[in-house]
């Protein structure tokens, strides 16, 4: 998985990079089963300037909603991970203390 992430980091094409990291994207970050990065990329890469102001505004609102949700999900995943790490550390310390008694 780390090799895939490193390869994606060096990739110059966004869609190719996303394909390389697809297995590494936590399910908790998916929105209704969709990778928010690919949703945002397709919305932003279709030439917004060719659309009407009203269509661009609707798309911008949708992009804001998806970005906000992605940020919230990312924060929750990181928080859960940190809490789990702390809990595991406390349990391992407790177990070590008990085995020394």
Biopython code that builds the backbone (N, CA, C, O; Angstrom):
import numpy as np
from Bio.PDB.StructureBuilder import StructureBuilder

atoms = [
    (1, "UNK", "N", (0.819, -1.181, 0.000)),
    (1, "UNK", "CA", (0.000, 0.000, 0.000)),
    (1, "UNK", "C", (0.871, 1.256, 0.000)),
    (1, "UNK", "O", (0.561, 2.236, -0.677)),
    (2, "UNK", "N", (1.958, 1.215, 0.763)),
    (2, "UNK", "CA", (2.850, 2.375, 0.802)),
    (2, "UNK", "C", (3.456, 2.652, -0.571)),
    (2, "UNK", "O", (3.628, 3.807, -0.962)),
    (3, "UNK", "N", (3.781, 1.573, -1.305)),
    (3, "UNK", "CA", (4.326, 1.746, -2.645)),
    (3, "UNK", "C", (3.314, 2.445, -3.549)),
    (3, "UNK", "O", (3.674, 3.311, -4.346)),
    (4, "UNK", "N", (2.045, 2.061, -3.415)),
    (4, "UNK", "CA", (0.991, 2.687, -4.219)),
    (4, "UNK", "C", (0.867, 4.169, -3.893)),
    (4, "UNK", "O", (0.704, 4.998, -4.788)),
    (5, "UNK", "N", (0.946, 4.496, -2.610)),
    (5, "UNK", "CA", (0.853, 5.900, -2.199)),
    (5, "UNK", "C", (2.041, 6.711, -2.714)),
    (5, "UNK", "O", (1.874, 7.844, -3.164)),
    (6, "UNK", "N", (3.225, 6.136, -2.650)),
    (6, "UNK", "CA", (4.417, 6.825, -3.159)),
    (6, "UNK", "C", (4.329, 7.016, -4.668)),
    (6, "UNK", "O", (4.670, 8.080, -5.185)),
    (7, "UNK", "N", (3.868, 5.981, -5.373)),
    (7, "UNK", "CA", (3.723, 6.080, -6.828)),
    (7, "UNK", "C", (2.703, 7.149, -7.186)),
    (7, "UNK", "O", (2.903, 7.901, -8.139)),
    (8, "UNK", "N", (1.622, 7.223, -6.440)),
    (8, "UNK", "CA", (0.589, 8.221, -6.693)),
    (8, "UNK", "C", (1.129, 9.625, -6.452)),
    (8, "UNK", "O", (0.776, 10.563, -7.166)),
    (9, "UNK", "N", (1.981, 9.766, -5.449)),
    (9, "UNK", "CA", (2.547, 11.073, -5.129)),
    (9, "UNK", "C", (3.415, 11.599, -6.279)),
    (9, "UNK", "O", (3.501, 12.808, -6.498)),
    (10, "UNK", "N", (4.047, 10.690, -6.999)),
    (10, "UNK", "CA", (4.920, 11.079, -8.106)),
    (10, "UNK", "C", (4.157, 11.253, -9.427)),
    (10, "UNK", "O", (4.695, 11.788, -10.397)),
    (11, "UNK", "N", (2.929, 10.806, -9.451)),
    (11, "UNK", "CA", (2.117, 10.844, -10.671)),
    (11, "UNK", "C", (1.719, 12.271, -11.027)),
    (11, "UNK", "O", (1.403, 13.070, -10.145)),
    (12, "UNK", "N", (1.736, 12.590, -12.312)),
    (12, "UNK", "CA", (1.357, 13.932, -12.745)),
    (12, "UNK", "C", (-0.106, 14.007, -13.185)),
    (12, "UNK", "O", (-0.672, 15.099, -13.232)),
    (13, "UNK", "N", (-0.722, 12.883, -13.504)),
    (13, "UNK", "CA", (-2.130, 12.871, -13.872)),
    (13, "UNK", "C", (-2.969, 12.524, -12.649)),
    (13, "UNK", "O", (-2.778, 11.482, -12.022)),
    (14, "UNK", "N", (-3.887, 13.405, -12.325)),
    (14, "UNK", "CA", (-4.702, 13.237, -11.122)),
    (14, "UNK", "C", (-5.493, 11.940, -11.137)),
    (14, "UNK", "O", (-5.499, 11.214, -10.143)),
    (15, "UNK", "N", (-6.159, 11.634, -12.241)),
    (15, "UNK", "CA", (-7.004, 10.434, -12.289)),
    (15, "UNK", "C", (-6.178, 9.166, -12.145)),
    (15, "UNK", "O", (-6.626, 8.204, -11.521)),
    (16, "UNK", "N", (-4.978, 9.152, -12.715)),
    (16, "UNK", "CA", (-4.098, 7.994, -12.573)),
    (16, "UNK", "C", (-3.649, 7.850, -11.124)),
    (16, "UNK", "O", (-3.590, 6.741, -10.594)),
    (17, "UNK", "N", (-3.333, 8.971, -10.487)),
    (17, "UNK", "CA", (-2.922, 8.946, -9.079)),
    (17, "UNK", "C", (-4.054, 8.428, -8.197)),
    (17, "UNK", "O", (-3.817, 7.628, -7.293)),
    (18, "UNK", "N", (-5.272, 8.875, -8.450)),
    (18, "UNK", "CA", (-6.423, 8.434, -7.663)),
    (18, "UNK", "C", (-6.658, 6.940, -7.855)),
    (18, "UNK", "O", (-6.980, 6.233, -6.900)),
    (19, "UNK", "N", (-6.499, 6.457, -9.084)),
    (19, "UNK", "CA", (-6.651, 5.016, -9.337)),
    (19, "UNK", "C", (-5.625, 4.210, -8.548)),
    (19, "UNK", "O", (-5.925, 3.117, -8.068)),
    (20, "UNK", "N", (-4.417, 4.749, -8.414)),
    (20, "UNK", "CA", (-3.356, 4.036, -7.697)),
    (20, "UNK", "C", (-3.629, 3.949, -6.194)),
    (20, "UNK", "O", (-3.250, 2.974, -5.545)),
    (21, "UNK", "N", (-4.285, 4.971, -5.648)),
    (21, "UNK", "CA", (-4.520, 4.968, -4.199)),
    (21, "UNK", "C", (-5.918, 4.496, -3.818)),
    (21, "UNK", "O", (-6.258, 4.455, -2.635)),
    (22, "UNK", "N", (-6.726, 4.140, -4.806)),
    (22, "UNK", "CA", (-8.116, 3.748, -4.540)),
    (22, "UNK", "C", (-8.223, 2.729, -3.391)),
    (22, "UNK", "O", (-9.080, 2.897, -2.524)),
    (23, "UNK", "N", (-7.388, 1.684, -3.355)),
    (23, "UNK", "CA", (-7.512, 0.718, -2.246)),
    (23, "UNK", "C", (-7.129, 1.295, -0.878)),
    (23, "UNK", "O", (-7.505, 0.745, 0.157)),
    (24, "UNK", "N", (-6.387, 2.398, -0.876)),
    (24, "UNK", "CA", (-5.922, 2.971, 0.390)),
    (24, "UNK", "C", (-6.889, 4.004, 0.969)),
    (24, "UNK", "O", (-6.715, 4.442, 2.106)),
    (25, "UNK", "N", (-7.895, 4.392, 0.206)),
    (25, "UNK", "CA", (-8.849, 5.392, 0.698)),
    (25, "UNK", "C", (-9.773, 4.713, 1.708)),
    (25, "UNK", "O", (-10.497, 3.781, 1.358)),
    (26, "UNK", "N", (-9.751, 5.174, 2.956)),
    (26, "UNK", "CA", (-10.608, 4.546, 3.971)),
    (26, "UNK", "C", (-12.085, 4.656, 3.601)),
    (26, "UNK", "O", (-12.533, 5.677, 3.080)),
    (27, "UNK", "N", (-12.820, 3.608, 3.873)),
    (27, "UNK", "CA", (-14.246, 3.594, 3.564)),
    (27, "UNK", "C", (-14.980, 4.732, 4.265)),
    (27, "UNK", "O", (-15.982, 5.238, 3.758)),
    (28, "UNK", "N", (-14.486, 5.126, 5.414)),
    (28, "UNK", "CA", (-15.130, 6.203, 6.169)),
    (28, "UNK", "C", (-15.094, 7.536, 5.424)),
    (28, "UNK", "O", (-15.894, 8.425, 5.712)),
    (29, "UNK", "N", (-14.169, 7.682, 4.464)),
    (29, "UNK", "CA", (-14.082, 8.925, 3.709)),
    (29, "UNK", "C", (-14.985, 8.933, 2.484)),
    (29, "UNK", "O", (-15.224, 9.985, 1.893)),
    (30, "UNK", "N", (-15.483, 7.770, 2.104)),
    (30, "UNK", "CA", (-16.371, 7.707, 0.950)),
    (30, "UNK", "C", (-17.709, 8.348, 1.287)),
    (30, "UNK", "O", (-18.181, 8.263, 2.420)),
    (31, "UNK", "N", (-18.303, 8.978, 0.314)),
    (31, "UNK", "CA", (-19.603, 9.622, 0.486)),
    (31, "UNK", "C", (-20.591, 8.859, -0.381)),
    (31, "UNK", "O", (-20.518, 8.907, -1.609)),
    (32, "UNK", "N", (-21.503, 8.162, 0.254)),
    (32, "UNK", "CA", (-22.451, 7.298, -0.460)),
    (32, "UNK", "C", (-21.719, 6.351, -1.403)),
    (32, "UNK", "O", (-22.152, 6.106, -2.529)),
    (33, "UNK", "N", (-20.604, 5.828, -0.919)),
    (33, "UNK", "CA", (-19.820, 4.872, -1.692)),
    (33, "UNK", "C", (-18.946, 5.486, -2.769)),
    (33, "UNK", "O", (-18.254, 4.766, -3.488)),
    (34, "UNK", "N", (-18.966, 6.801, -2.891)),
    (34, "UNK", "CA", (-18.201, 7.498, -3.930)),
    (34, "UNK", "C", (-16.957, 8.148, -3.330)),
    (34, "UNK", "O", (-16.990, 8.689, -2.225)),
    (35, "UNK", "N", (-15.859, 8.081, -4.084)),
    (35, "UNK", "CA", (-14.638, 8.757, -3.670)),
    (35, "UNK", "C", (-14.827, 10.253, -3.921)),
    (35, "UNK", "O", (-14.983, 10.664, -5.071)),
    (36, "UNK", "N", (-14.818, 11.073, -2.869)),
    (36, "UNK", "CA", (-15.057, 12.511, -3.055)),
    (36, "UNK", "C", (-13.996, 13.182, -3.916)),
    (36, "UNK", "O", (-14.274, 14.194, -4.559)),
    (37, "UNK", "N", (-12.800, 12.641, -3.938)),
    (37, "UNK", "CA", (-11.749, 13.243, -4.763)),
    (37, "UNK", "C", (-12.076, 13.136, -6.247)),
    (37, "UNK", "O", (-11.862, 14.085, -7.002)),
    (38, "UNK", "N", (-12.593, 11.988, -6.666)),
    (38, "UNK", "CA", (-12.948, 11.843, -8.081)),
    (38, "UNK", "C", (-14.181, 12.674, -8.427)),
    (38, "UNK", "O", (-14.281, 13.214, -9.528)),
    (39, "UNK", "N", (-15.116, 12.774, -7.487)),
    (39, "UNK", "CA", (-16.291, 13.616, -7.730)),
    (39, "UNK", "C", (-15.884, 15.072, -7.918)),
    (39, "UNK", "O", (-16.356, 15.741, -8.837)),
    (40, "UNK", "N", (-15.018, 15.553, -7.058)),
    (40, "UNK", "CA", (-14.570, 16.942, -7.142)),
    (40, "UNK", "C", (-13.750, 17.178, -8.404)),
    (40, "UNK", "O", (-13.894, 18.207, -9.065)),
    (41, "UNK", "N", (-12.892, 16.221, -8.732)),
    (41, "UNK", "CA", (-12.053, 16.376, -9.918)),
    (41, "UNK", "C", (-12.907, 16.487, -11.172)),
    (41, "UNK", "O", (-12.661, 17.349, -12.015)),
    (42, "UNK", "N", (-13.907, 15.625, -11.304)),
    (42, "UNK", "CA", (-14.722, 15.689, -12.513)),
    (42, "UNK", "C", (-15.518, 16.997, -12.572)),
    (42, "UNK", "O", (-15.734, 17.542, -13.654)),
    (43, "UNK", "N", (-15.946, 17.490, -11.432)),
    (43, "UNK", "CA", (-16.684, 18.757, -11.418)),
    (43, "UNK", "C", (-15.786, 19.921, -11.803)),
    (43, "UNK", "O", (-16.222, 20.850, -12.483)),
    (44, "UNK", "N", (-14.533, 19.873, -11.370)),
    (44, "UNK", "CA", (-13.621, 20.995, -11.611)),
    (44, "UNK", "C", (-12.905, 20.918, -12.951)),
    (44, "UNK", "O", (-12.379, 21.926, -13.424)),
    (45, "UNK", "N", (-12.875, 19.753, -13.568)),
    (45, "UNK", "CA", (-12.098, 19.610, -14.801)),
    (45, "UNK", "C", (-12.944, 19.702, -16.061)),
    (45, "UNK", "O", (-12.429, 19.487, -17.159)),
    (46, "UNK", "N", (-14.202, 20.009, -15.934)),
    (46, "UNK", "CA", (-15.065, 20.055, -17.109)),
    (46, "UNK", "C", (-15.225, 21.455, -17.682)),
    (46, "UNK", "O", (-16.209, 21.718, -18.373)),
    (47, "UNK", "N", (-14.314, 22.334, -17.425)),
    (47, "UNK", "CA", (-14.358, 23.659, -18.018)),
    (47, "UNK", "C", (-15.512, 24.501, -17.514)),
    (47, "UNK", "O", (-16.465, 24.769, -18.246)),
    (48, "UNK", "N", (-15.423, 24.909, -16.278)),
    (48, "UNK", "CA", (-16.494, 25.695, -15.676)),
    (48, "UNK", "C", (-16.814, 26.966, -16.458)),
    (48, "UNK", "O", (-17.949, 27.443, -16.420)),
    (49, "UNK", "N", (-15.841, 27.513, -17.157)),
    (49, "UNK", "CA", (-16.071, 28.773, -17.856)),
    (49, "UNK", "C", (-17.029, 28.618, -19.032)),
    (49, "UNK", "O", (-17.546, 29.612, -19.540)),
    (50, "UNK", "N", (-17.269, 27.395, -19.465)),
    (50, "UNK", "CA", (-18.194, 27.163, -20.575)),
    (50, "UNK", "C", (-19.642, 27.118, -20.099)),
    (50, "UNK", "O", (-20.559, 27.096, -20.919)),
    (51, "UNK", "N", (-19.856, 27.104, -18.812)),
    (51, "UNK", "CA", (-21.198, 27.013, -18.251)),
    (51, "UNK", "C", (-21.748, 28.403, -17.946)),
    (51, "UNK", "O", (-21.005, 29.384, -17.905)),
    (52, "UNK", "N", (-23.058, 28.472, -17.734)),
    (52, "UNK", "CA", (-23.677, 29.747, -17.351)),
    (52, "UNK", "C", (-23.305, 30.073, -15.911)),
    (52, "UNK", "O", (-22.853, 29.200, -15.170)),
    (53, "UNK", "N", (-23.490, 31.307, -15.520)),
    (53, "UNK", "CA", (-23.208, 31.713, -14.139)),
    (53, "UNK", "C", (-24.052, 30.904, -13.158)),
    (53, "UNK", "O", (-23.568, 30.498, -12.102)),
    (54, "UNK", "N", (-25.312, 30.672, -13.513)),
    (54, "UNK", "CA", (-26.205, 29.921, -12.632)),
    (54, "UNK", "C", (-25.717, 28.480, -12.460)),
    (54, "UNK", "O", (-25.736, 27.945, -11.352)),
    (55, "UNK", "N", (-25.279, 27.852, -13.557)),
    (55, "UNK", "CA", (-24.770, 26.476, -13.473)),
    (55, "UNK", "C", (-23.474, 26.422, -12.667)),
    (55, "UNK", "O", (-23.265, 25.499, -11.880)),
    (56, "UNK", "N", (-22.614, 27.405, -12.867)),
    (56, "UNK", "CA", (-21.358, 27.460, -12.109)),
    (56, "UNK", "C", (-21.629, 27.636, -10.618)),
    (56, "UNK", "O", (-20.953, 27.022, -9.792)),
    (57, "UNK", "N", (-22.599, 28.459, -10.267)),
    (57, "UNK", "CA", (-22.945, 28.682, -8.868)),
    (57, "UNK", "C", (-23.486, 27.397, -8.245)),
    (57, "UNK", "O", (-23.113, 27.049, -7.124)),
    (58, "UNK", "N", (-24.357, 26.695, -8.955)),
    (58, "UNK", "CA", (-24.885, 25.422, -8.446)),
    (58, "UNK", "C", (-23.759, 24.426, -8.232)),
    (58, "UNK", "O", (-23.715, 23.734, -7.214)),
    (59, "UNK", "N", (-22.845, 24.356, -9.199)),
    (59, "UNK", "CA", (-21.717, 23.430, -9.081)),
    (59, "UNK", "C", (-20.809, 23.836, -7.922)),
    (59, "UNK", "O", (-20.329, 22.980, -7.179)),
    (60, "UNK", "N", (-20.573, 25.142, -7.767)),
    (60, "UNK", "CA", (-19.723, 25.627, -6.671)),
    (60, "UNK", "C", (-20.324, 25.269, -5.317)),
    (60, "UNK", "O", (-19.598, 24.899, -4.394)),
    (61, "UNK", "N", (-21.635, 25.374, -5.194)),
    (61, "UNK", "CA", (-22.298, 25.013, -3.935)),
    (61, "UNK", "C", (-22.121, 23.528, -3.666)),
    (61, "UNK", "O", (-21.832, 23.132, -2.537)),
    (62, "UNK", "N", (-22.291, 22.704, -4.694)),
    (62, "UNK", "CA", (-22.111, 21.255, -4.525)),
    (62, "UNK", "C", (-20.671, 20.926, -4.146)),
    (62, "UNK", "O", (-20.430, 20.065, -3.300)),
    (63, "UNK", "N", (-19.721, 21.608, -4.767)),
    (63, "UNK", "CA", (-18.303, 21.386, -4.449)),
    (63, "UNK", "C", (-18.037, 21.757, -2.992)),
    (63, "UNK", "O", (-17.337, 21.033, -2.284)),
    (64, "UNK", "N", (-18.596, 22.887, -2.542)),
    (64, "UNK", "CA", (-18.415, 23.304, -1.138)),
    (64, "UNK", "C", (-18.977, 22.264, -0.184)),
    (64, "UNK", "O", (-18.347, 21.945, 0.825)),
    (65, "UNK", "N", (-20.153, 21.731, -0.490)),
    (65, "UNK", "CA", (-20.783, 20.732, 0.379)),
    (65, "UNK", "C", (-19.919, 19.473, 0.450)),
    (65, "UNK", "O", (-19.710, 18.925, 1.532)),
    (66, "UNK", "N", (-19.418, 19.015, -0.697)),
    (66, "UNK", "CA", (-18.589, 17.799, -0.714)),
    (66, "UNK", "C", (-17.268, 18.046, 0.013)),
    (66, "UNK", "O", (-16.826, 17.196, 0.787)),
    (67, "UNK", "N", (-16.633, 19.192, -0.221)),
    (67, "UNK", "CA", (-15.377, 19.499, 0.478)),
    (67, "UNK", "C", (-15.580, 19.582, 1.991)),
    (67, "UNK", "O", (-14.753, 19.094, 2.761)),
    (68, "UNK", "N", (-16.671, 20.195, 2.405)),
    (68, "UNK", "CA", (-16.966, 20.306, 3.836)),
    (68, "UNK", "C", (-17.160, 18.926, 4.444)),
    (68, "UNK", "O", (-16.631, 18.635, 5.518)),
    (69, "UNK", "N", (-17.912, 18.082, 3.765)),
    (69, "UNK", "CA", (-18.139, 16.732, 4.285)),
    (69, "UNK", "C", (-16.847, 15.937, 4.333)),
    (69, "UNK", "O", (-16.588, 15.229, 5.305)),
    (70, "UNK", "N", (-16.025, 16.052, 3.276)),
    (70, "UNK", "CA", (-14.738, 15.347, 3.248)),
    (70, "UNK", "C", (-13.855, 15.809, 4.406)),
    (70, "UNK", "O", (-13.212, 14.985, 5.056)),
    (71, "UNK", "N", (-13.816, 17.105, 4.668)),
    (71, "UNK", "CA", (-13.015, 17.627, 5.777)),
    (71, "UNK", "C", (-13.526, 17.091, 7.112)),
    (71, "UNK", "O", (-12.736, 16.709, 7.975)),
    (72, "UNK", "N", (-14.848, 17.064, 7.277)),
    (72, "UNK", "CA", (-15.420, 16.550, 8.525)),
    (72, "UNK", "C", (-15.124, 15.068, 8.703)),
    (72, "UNK", "O", (-14.784, 14.627, 9.801)),
    (73, "UNK", "N", (-15.251, 14.297, 7.623)),
    (73, "UNK", "CA", (-14.964, 12.860, 7.702)),
    (73, "UNK", "C", (-13.492, 12.617, 8.009)),
    (73, "UNK", "O", (-13.154, 11.747, 8.811)),
    (74, "UNK", "N", (-12.620, 13.389, 7.369)),
    (74, "UNK", "CA", (-11.178, 13.243, 7.612)),
    (74, "UNK", "C", (-10.847, 13.538, 9.070)),
    (74, "UNK", "O", (-10.071, 12.818, 9.697)),
    (75, "UNK", "N", (-11.435, 14.592, 9.597)),
    (75, "UNK", "CA", (-11.218, 14.944, 11.000)),
    (75, "UNK", "C", (-11.692, 13.821, 11.916)),
    (75, "UNK", "O", (-11.009, 13.466, 12.877)),
    (76, "UNK", "N", (-12.863, 13.263, 11.614)),
    (76, "UNK", "CA", (-13.409, 12.186, 12.449)),
    (76, "UNK", "C", (-12.531, 10.946, 12.397)),
    (76, "UNK", "O", (-12.291, 10.307, 13.422)),
    (77, "UNK", "N", (-12.050, 10.604, 11.201)),
    (77, "UNK", "CA", (-11.194, 9.420, 11.066)),
    (77, "UNK", "C", (-9.899, 9.613, 11.843)),
    (77, "UNK", "O", (-9.451, 8.711, 12.550)),
    (78, "UNK", "N", (-9.302, 10.792, 11.709)),
    (78, "UNK", "CA", (-8.055, 11.056, 12.430)),
    (78, "UNK", "C", (-8.277, 11.076, 13.937)),
    (78, "UNK", "O", (-7.449, 10.574, 14.698)),
    (79, "UNK", "N", (-9.399, 11.659, 14.369)),
    (79, "UNK", "CA", (-9.711, 11.712, 15.796)),
    (79, "UNK", "C", (-9.920, 10.300, 16.337)),
    (79, "UNK", "O", (-9.392, 9.946, 17.391)),
    (80, "UNK", "N", (-10.695, 9.497, 15.606)),
    (80, "UNK", "CA", (-10.936, 8.119, 16.030)),
    (80, "UNK", "C", (-9.631, 7.348, 16.132)),
    (80, "UNK", "O", (-9.431, 6.571, 17.066)),
    (81, "UNK", "N", (-8.748, 7.564, 15.171)),
    (81, "UNK", "CA", (-7.465, 6.872, 15.169)),
    (81, "UNK", "C", (-6.629, 7.280, 16.378)),
    (81, "UNK", "O", (-6.019, 6.431, 17.029)),
    (82, "UNK", "N", (-6.600, 8.572, 16.677)),
    (82, "UNK", "CA", (-5.828, 9.058, 17.826)),
    (82, "UNK", "C", (-6.409, 8.516, 19.129)),
    (82, "UNK", "O", (-5.664, 8.098, 20.016)),
    (83, "UNK", "N", (-7.741, 8.521, 19.246)),
    (83, "UNK", "CA", (-8.382, 7.997, 20.454)),
    (83, "UNK", "C", (-8.086, 6.510, 20.613)),
    (83, "UNK", "O", (-7.825, 6.043, 21.722)),
    (84, "UNK", "N", (-8.127, 5.767, 19.510)),
    (84, "UNK", "CA", (-7.847, 4.337, 19.557)),
    (84, "UNK", "C", (-6.408, 4.089, 19.970)),
    (84, "UNK", "O", (-6.137, 3.203, 20.780)),
    (85, "UNK", "N", (-5.476, 4.872, 19.412)),
    (85, "UNK", "CA", (-4.068, 4.726, 19.790)),
    (85, "UNK", "C", (-3.874, 4.965, 21.283)),
    (85, "UNK", "O", (-3.142, 4.227, 21.942)),
    (86, "UNK", "N", (-4.527, 5.992, 21.817)),
    (86, "UNK", "CA", (-4.419, 6.286, 23.248)),
    (86, "UNK", "C", (-5.012, 5.153, 24.080)),
    (86, "UNK", "O", (-4.428, 4.748, 25.085)),
    (87, "UNK", "N", (-6.162, 4.645, 23.665)),
    (87, "UNK", "CA", (-6.814, 3.563, 24.403)),
    (87, "UNK", "C", (-5.937, 2.315, 24.399)),
    (87, "UNK", "O", (-5.777, 1.667, 25.433)),
    (88, "UNK", "N", (-5.376, 1.979, 23.256)),
    (88, "UNK", "CA", (-4.495, 0.808, 23.175)),
    (88, "UNK", "C", (-3.271, 0.982, 24.057)),
    (88, "UNK", "O", (-2.845, 0.044, 24.730)),
    (89, "UNK", "N", (-2.710, 2.174, 24.052)),
    (89, "UNK", "CA", (-1.540, 2.448, 24.877)),
    (89, "UNK", "C", (-1.865, 2.269, 26.358)),
    (89, "UNK", "O", (-1.098, 1.647, 27.094)),
    (90, "UNK", "N", (-3.008, 2.815, 26.797)),
    (90, "UNK", "CA", (-3.394, 2.669, 28.204)),
    (90, "UNK", "C", (-3.613, 1.211, 28.569)),
    (90, "UNK", "O", (-3.193, 0.768, 29.638)),
    (91, "UNK", "N", (-4.268, 0.460, 27.686)),
    (91, "UNK", "CA", (-4.519, -0.960, 27.969)),
    (91, "UNK", "C", (-3.227, -1.764, 28.016)),
    (91, "UNK", "O", (-3.079, -2.662, 28.844)),
    (92, "UNK", "N", (-2.300, -1.443, 27.133)),
    (92, "UNK", "CA", (-1.022, -2.164, 27.131)),
    (92, "UNK", "C", (-0.216, -1.835, 28.385)),
    (92, "UNK", "O", (0.443, -2.705, 28.954)),
    (93, "UNK", "N", (-0.274, -0.563, 28.816)),
    (93, "UNK", "CA", (0.411, -0.188, 30.053)),
    (93, "UNK", "C", (-0.220, -0.899, 31.244)),
    (93, "UNK", "O", (0.490, -1.388, 32.122)),
    (94, "UNK", "N", (-1.533, -0.958, 31.276)),
    (94, "UNK", "CA", (-2.242, -1.638, 32.358)),
    (94, "UNK", "C", (-1.880, -3.123, 32.377)),
    (94, "UNK", "O", (-1.621, -3.689, 33.438)),
    (95, "UNK", "N", (-1.862, -3.742, 31.213)),
    (95, "UNK", "CA", (-1.529, -5.169, 31.110)),
    (95, "UNK", "C", (-0.083, -5.398, 31.581)),
    (95, "UNK", "O", (0.192, -6.364, 32.293)),
    (96, "UNK", "N", (0.824, -4.524, 31.189)),
    (96, "UNK", "CA", (2.230, -4.656, 31.584)),
    (96, "UNK", "C", (2.370, -4.507, 33.095)),
    (96, "UNK", "O", (3.116, -5.251, 33.731)),
    (97, "UNK", "N", (1.648, -3.540, 33.667)),
    (97, "UNK", "CA", (1.698, -3.304, 35.101)),
    (97, "UNK", "C", (1.181, -4.538, 35.849)),
    (97, "UNK", "O", (1.770, -4.949, 36.849)),
    (98, "UNK", "N", (0.088, -5.126, 35.369)),
    (98, "UNK", "CA", (-0.510, -6.286, 36.027)),
    (98, "UNK", "C", (0.400, -7.506, 35.935)),
    (98, "UNK", "O", (0.470, -8.300, 36.873)),
    (99, "UNK", "N", (1.095, -7.658, 34.813)),
    (99, "UNK", "CA", (1.962, -8.827, 34.681)),
    (99, "UNK", "C", (3.210, -8.702, 35.545)),
    (99, "UNK", "O", (3.843, -9.714, 35.847)),
    (100, "UNK", "N", (3.581, -7.493, 35.950)),
    (100, "UNK", "CA", (4.739, -7.284, 36.809)),
    (100, "UNK", "C", (4.408, -7.495, 38.276)),
    (100, "UNK", "O", (5.307, -7.644, 39.104)),
    (101, "UNK", "N", (3.112, -7.508, 38.604)),
    (101, "UNK", "CA", (2.727, -7.641, 40.014)),
    (101, "UNK", "C", (2.763, -9.061, 40.467)),
    (101, "UNK", "O", (2.467, -9.347, 41.627)),
]
sb = StructureBuilder()
sb.init_structure("model")
sb.init_model(0)
sb.init_chain("A")
sb.init_seg("    ")
for serial, (resi, resn, name, xyz) in enumerate(atoms, 1):
    if name == "N":
        sb.init_residue(resn, " ", resi, " ")
    sb.init_atom(name, np.array(xyz, "f"), 0.0, 1.0, " ", f" {name:<3s}", serial, name[0])
structure = sb.get_structure()
